Structure formats: C-alpha cells, structure tokens
C-alpha cells in the first residue's frame, strides 16, 4: 500500500534527498520548510507519516510534535536530528515520536524506519477501528424511560467498587450492562473476562475459574491460570451465576471475602484484585429457599442489584434496536442497508418478543437476508399477523382477547371501537335486526345508535 509521507525540514537538500529515496520506493511525498506549514498540511488530511526535523526556524519540531499529539495522536512521526541534537530526538521519542534518525542520512536506515513506522501506524488504526466496532457492538441502545433509569444507575455504580448482580430474562442484554459498568469504571484499562457458568460442566467450573497446577488431574499437562487471575486488576463477569455448583460457590465466596484464590491441585493462595459482576435469569431468592444457592454468596454478590428490562417493557426502543442490528449485519456481510417500510416498525413493536432483544436481532437478520430491495411487512416471519398468534400475544401479556391484530398491538380507540362494534352486532343479532329493540337494550337513543352503527360500519344482518 502506498503511503503519503510529509517531510518537514528547513534544509532543501535534506527534503530533496528524502523525496528521491522515498519516491524511488513507490511512496507519495510532500514537503514543507517550516513547522507551521507542516501542521497546516497535516490538518488538510491524507498524511500517513510525518518526518519532522527537531530544529526548525520559528516553531521547533518538538513544539510541533506536542501540538500534533493533541490533534493527531495516532499519526506516526519520525524525528530528524543532527549530531548535536540526539538528546532532543530521544526526548521527542519519549514524548510521542515514533522513532528518529540522524544526519547525515543513511538510505537503508531511513527506509527501514519509514517502513516500520507506516506498518505500526496502520496496525494502530486497525486496532482503533476494531475497538470502535467492538464498542458499537456492545453499545446499549434505547431512550425509553426504563432504559434512562438504568443508564442513571449504571453511571452511579460504575465508578465504585461495589459488586453488582444483574437480573433479567434471557436475551435482555445483561452482558451489555456488565460491559458498560466495566467501561465506565477505573478498571476500564484492565481485562473484562466473561464466564458463562451454565456452559461449563460442573466438573470443570473450578479449574476454569481458579486455574490448575500441572498434574492436578488427568490431562493437566501444564499449569494454567484461571479466570480470576486473568481478570486481575479488571472485571470478572459471572454470567448465569445461578447454575454454579455448590463447591464452586464456596470457593467464589472465599475469593470475594479474602481476595485470594487457590488453583486446583495447589495449596498456595494467590492474591487477586477483581471486581465481580454477576448475572442470572433465575430467581436466586427461590434458589436459596430450595437450598440450591448460598445465601451468604448472594449477599456478597448483590451489593447493588440492577434489573435488565424485557423488550416488551421498552417497546418504543424497538425501531432503534432493529435499525442498529440491520446496519451492523449489513456492514459485516458487505451489504447495503436496505430501507424499511414504516408499517414494519408498527408490526415489530406489537410482537410479544419472548426471546427479547436476542430474538429481535434474529428476526432483523432474517429479513435483511430474505428481503428484496427494501424490507416490507411481507418479509416479516410467517407467524406475525396470524390470528392464533395474536390471541397468544394477548394471553402472554395478560391483555384481553383481540388486543393484537396482525402482530400489532391496537390503540385504545381501536380496541374500544372494535369492542363496541362486536357488542352492537351481537345485540342486533339477538334482536333479529330490530334497531329500536336493540337501542332499548343498549340504553341509547335510536338515532344515536344509527349514528354509531354508521361510524363503526355495523351491519344489521351478519
């Protein structure tokens, strides 16, 4: 890949020499004679590497480097120094320069340093891109009142050392809460280590959490650190803590009490500094009553309880969530983001989502794959809009029959109108279409009943 390199030096011969050497290797080269001109050129963009003389007329190279580190912290900078200014060049490296080389210039040395600086710069940009993508992947989305309350609680708890127990249904995003707590904490520069307690067999959970010594059991050919050690100075996320074995619970309790763990097959204690965040979709109070979970561990973990709301509690967030999933899926698969017809959002808001956010993500990805140029209601899963499913939706949410139609929850006025229409039609049927008799039973004037029948498109004969 061709690199765009800017050479800033007040000596014209130095600039010419570097240009000839670098262009001979296929690089694009630009020049500037002062630091001021160099900073202006960098500000216009397109520069991958800056070669900067330490001593320049006017603003020095060191001063220019300081300004660059504020405005372009990731831009690789190679410093040029004369024999008398090697100390200054070393100081420049210590304060942000990528490397330096001395005058007189050595062609091979220059090319090696330029190649390494460009490679390092590109790797750093790629790392930054991946980190940004990772942060976006684990971004919490939604502005519903219940989510705003959750954000406020996270902001209060994150900077503290308090342990957090996150509860909520499966698929609601409990891991996102844990990652937000880590990202906003003083431990953000440390590791975030996730352990799914439900996915690890009970016979292996202790060795996964605490590590093991060589020969501790069959197959333990080398010493291995456990998750507690790997999360030292960081955050350990114990997902589905309610599925942990009684033996592992006792050892986790000891680690929380003493700040020490012991590898399987060892008697030596190891000090660890870990903030534990636990999560579960189970009722731990009930598990305690049933003797399946330690009460003392529960109180150690649940210093601050946070609840992850289910999707049907935050229906107004569904369009934003769905659009985020659509954009992420399209980017990952090299697809354009397809436009979405507005009725799709209404349908999605009306679904019950027993699988919560995880289910919504799956539905959105399916529509992105199977739809045409745009996503329409015809691309929704086949069960959406089924009368049977609509009845199941109403039942699941504890709502009266008919509260949903075509997977969409009715407005209050729509539900009232349909209920009135059904009641009037049933009464007319009972009265064999006699409006006067029906109006007497319904307790309304005959003329008013006629108006209501016209407004609701009620038919006398069914």
N, C-alpha and C positions, 0 to 999 in steps of 0.2 A: 504493500500500500504506500503510495507517495505521500510524504509528509510535507507540510507547509512550515518552513522554518524562517524566522526573522532574526537577522544578525544586527545587533546594535553595538557599534564601535565608532569612535571618533577618528580612527585611522583608516583612511580609504583603502590602503594596500591590504590591511587585515580583512576588510569587508570583501575586497575583490578576490583574495586568496580563498576565503571560506566559500564564497559563491562558486568559484571554479571547482573546488573539491567536491562540494555537496551536489551541485548540478550534474557533475560527472557521474554521480551515483543515482541519478534519477529524482533527486529531491527538488521541490519548488522552493526558491529562496527569495526573500525580500530583504531590504536593507533600511537602516536608519542611522543617522550620525549622532543623535542625542537621545538621552533617556526620555525626554518629553515627547519627541517624535515617535519613539518606540512604543510608549504607553498608548499614544493616540492610535497607532496602527493595531495594537493588540485589541483595543476597545472595539475596533470595526469587525473583529471576528475572523475566523478562518486560520488562526495560527495554532499549530500543534506543538511547536518547540521554540523557545526563545534562547538565543545565545547572546549574553549580555556582558559587556566589559565592566569591570569593577570600578575603574576610574574614568569618569566622563566629565566634559565641561558642563557647568550648570548642575543639574541634579545628578548625583552619583548613582552608580549601578546598584549599590547597597540600598539607597533610599528608594530607587525604582522597584527593587525586589520586594521591599516592605509593602509598597502600595499594591504591587501585583498579588501578593499573598492575601490581601484583603478583598480584592476584586476578582481574582482568578486563582483560587487556592490550589487547583489541580493542574495548572499549566506547568509543564516541565521547564526548568530554567537551568542552562549551563552557563557558568561564570567564566570569563576570560581574565586571567591575571598575568601581570608582568612579574619578573623575578622578585621585585621589591614588595609585591602585594600578595604574596602567597598566604600570609596570615589573614588578610582580609577575605580572601577567597574561601579559606577554611571556615571563617566566621560566617560567611554567606551560606555555606552548606549547612552549618549548624542551625541557621535561622530560616531555612526553607529552600535553598537552591538544591537542584537535583545532583549536580556534580560540577567540577571545574577542570579546566586545562590551562597550561601555562604557555606564555610566549617564550621563544618562537614556536609556532605551531608545528606539530608533527601530524602529517596526514593520517596515518593509520590510527593514531591515538584519538584524533578528532572523530573519525568515522565510527570507531568503537563506542565512544561516549555518546555520540548522536544516536546511533542505533539503539543503545541500551536505554537512553532517556525516552525516545519515542515509544519503545516497547513498554517501558514502565508506565508512561502516560496513558497509553491505550488500555493497558490492563487495569489501571486505576479507574478509568472512565467506564470500563465494562463492569467492574465491581460496583461502582456507584449506580450504574443502570440496573444491575441485578438487585441491589439493595433497595432501590426505589420501587422496583417491581414487587419485591417481597413485602415491603411496607404497604403497597397498594393492595396486595393480595390479602393481607391481614388487617386491612382498614375496616373500622366499624362504620357502617352506613345507616343513616336514618335520623330524622328530625322530629319524630313523634314525641309527645310529652313523656312517655315512659322511657324512651331512649335518652332524652335530655336529662332526666333524673339519674339515669345510670351513668352518663358521662360525668355529671357533677360528683357522684360518689367515687368514681374512679380517680378523678383529679384530686380528691381529698385523701384517698387511701394510698395512692401510688407512691408519694414521696416518703411515706412512713415505713417502719419495719414490721408493721402488723401483718400477720398471716391472714389470708383470705380464703374463704370457702365459697365457691361459685356453684349455685344450684340452678336447675332448669331442665326442661325437657331435652331429649336428644335432638341434635340438629339445630339448636338455637344460637350457637356461636360462643360457647363457654370458653373455648381456646382463644378467641379474639379478645375477650375480656382479660384473660391472663396475660396475653402478649401486650395489651395496652398498659396494664399495670407495670409490666417489666420495662417497657419503652419509656414510661414517664417517671421511672424510679431512679435513684442514684446508682443502681446496678445496671443501667442500660448498656454500659460498655462491656459487661460480663456476659456469660453464656445464658441462653434460655434453653433449658433442657426439658423436653416433654417425655413423660412416661404414661403410656396407656395401660393402666393396671388391669383392665379387662382383657387385653390382648395377650398378656404374658401368663403362661401357665403358673399355677400356684407353686410348683416345684422350682421355678426359675426366678420368681419375682425378687427373692432376697439377693441372689447373685447379680441380678440386673441393677438393683438399687444400690447395693453396698460393695459390689465387686467381689473378687475372689483371688485367693493365692494359688500358685501353681501346685497341682496335685490335690486340691481341695476336694475334687470329685472326678469321676471318670470323664475324660475329655478336657479337663482343665490343664492344658499343656503349658500355659504361660500365665503370669499374673495379669489381672485385668482390673481397671478402675471401674467403679460403679457410677450410677447417675448422680449420686450425691457429690462425689468427688469431681465429676465433670462439671457440675453446676457451682462449684466453689466460687465465691465472690459474685455469683449471679443468681438466677431464679430457677427453681425446680418446679415444674408443673405436673402434679399428680392427677391425671385425668381418670375419671371413674374410680375414685378412691373407695367407693362402697364395695368394690369387688376384690379388695385386697384381703389376703389370708390373715388369720389371727396371728400367726407367727410374725409375718411381715409388719402387721400393725404394731406389735410390741416393739420391734426394732426401730420403726419410724418414730414412735413415741419417744424412745430413748434419744434418738438423734435430735429431735426437737427440744428435748429437755436439756441435754448436755452439750449439744453442738458437736457430737462425736459419732463416728460410725466405726464398725468393725467388719472387715472383709470376711467372707465365708472362708473358713479354714485357717483363720488367724485369731490370735488373742490380743493383738495390738490395736489400740484405739487410734483413730485418725481424726484430728480436728477439722471441721468444715464450717464455712460461713455461707449458709444458703438461706435464701428466702423461699419458703414453700407456699405455693398456691395450689389448692386442691379443688377438684370439681366433681360433681356427681349428678346423675339424673334420678337417683334413688332418694327415698325418704329415710335419712340416716337416724332420725329420732325413732322411727319404727324399727329400723335395723338394730338399734341399741336395745329396745324393749324385747326384741326377739333373740338377743344375745349374739348377733352377727357382727356387731361393730362396737369397739371400745368407746365408752363414754368419755374417758379421760383424753383419748386421742381426738375425739370430736371437739371438745372444748379447746384443745390446743390448736386445732386447725381453723375453727370458726371464730377467730377473734373478731373478724369483720365479715359478716355474711353478705354476699351480693347475689341477686337473682337475675338470671338471663331470661328476658321475657320471650314468650312464644310468639310465633309470627301472627297469629290471629289477634294478639293484643296490640299489634303495631301495623295494622293493615295499610295505613297511609304511607308506610315506608316501602311497600312492595314495588311500586314502579321504579324507585331509585335503586333498590337492590337488584331488580331484574335487569335494568339497563347496565348496571355495573358488571353483572355476570355476562351479559351479552357482549360488552366491549372487551372484557378480559378473554373470553372464549374466542372471539373473532381475532384478537391480536395473537393469541397463542397458536392459532391454526392458519394464520395468514389470510384471513377472510375480511372482507369489508363489513362494517357494521350495518346490518340491514335496518331500514326504517320499520317502525312498529305502528300499526293502526291503533288509534286511541281506544276502540272497543276492547282491545286485548287487555289493556290495563284494568278496565272495569271487571272483566272476567277473572283476571288473576286476583284482584282484590276480594272477589266474592268467594273464592275457594277456601276450604277449611284448613288446608296445609297441616295435616297431622305429622308430616315429616319436617315441618318448619322450614328454615332457610335452606337446609340441605336439599329438601325436596324441590323448592322453588328453583334452585340452581340447576338441578337435573332437568326440570321442565324447560327452562330457558335454553339450555344447551341443545335439547332435543329439537326445539322449534328452530333454532339457528341452523341446524343441520338439514332438517327436512323441508323447510320453507323455500319459497321461490325468491323473487327479487325483494319482497317485503314480507313481514310477518303479519298475518291476519288471524282472525278468530278461527278460521278453518285449520290453522296449524296447531291449535291447542290440542292437548291429549284427548282421545275419544270420550273419556268419561265425563269431561266438562260439558255441561248442558243436558246431561241425562236426567230425566225426572226422578229416577231412582236415587241417583247420586244427590240431587237437590234435596230430597227428603232426608237422606243420610247426613247431609251437611247440617240441616236444621236440627236434627236429633243430636248430632255430635256437639253442637254449640248450645244445646238447651233452648233452642228457639222453636216457636210454633211451626206446624206444618205450613209449607208454602212460603216461608220467609226467603227462600232462594229459588231462582229460576235461571236456567242455563248457566249454572255455576256462579251467578251474580246475586249478591245479597240485595234484596229490594229496599227501596227507601220507605220511610214511614208512610208517606202519602200513597205510594204504590200498593203497599200491603193493606192499608185501610180501604182503598178503593176496591181491591180485589175481594177483600173480606165482605164488604158491603154488597158487591155485585153477586157473590155466591149466596149471601143470605136472602137478598131480594128475589133472586131466581128460584131459590128453594121455596120461599113463601108463595110466589106466584104459581109454582107447580102444585103446591098444596091446595091453592085456591082455584086451580084449573084455569089460570089466566085472568081471573076476576080482579081488576086493579082496585076497585072500591073495597072489596073484602080484604085484600092484601094490605091496603093502606090502613084499614081499621086495626088489623093485627099488628102492624109495624108501628102504629101510633103516630102517623104523619098524615098531613092533608093529601087528598087525592092528586091535586095539581102539583104539589111538591114531589110526590112520588113519581109522577110522569116526568118531571124535570130531572130527577135523579136517575131514572131509567135511561133517558136520552144521554145524559152526561156519561153514564157508565156503560152505554151500549148494551143494556139489558134487553133480552128477547123474552116476550110473553110465553112463547112456545119453544121448548127445548127439544 
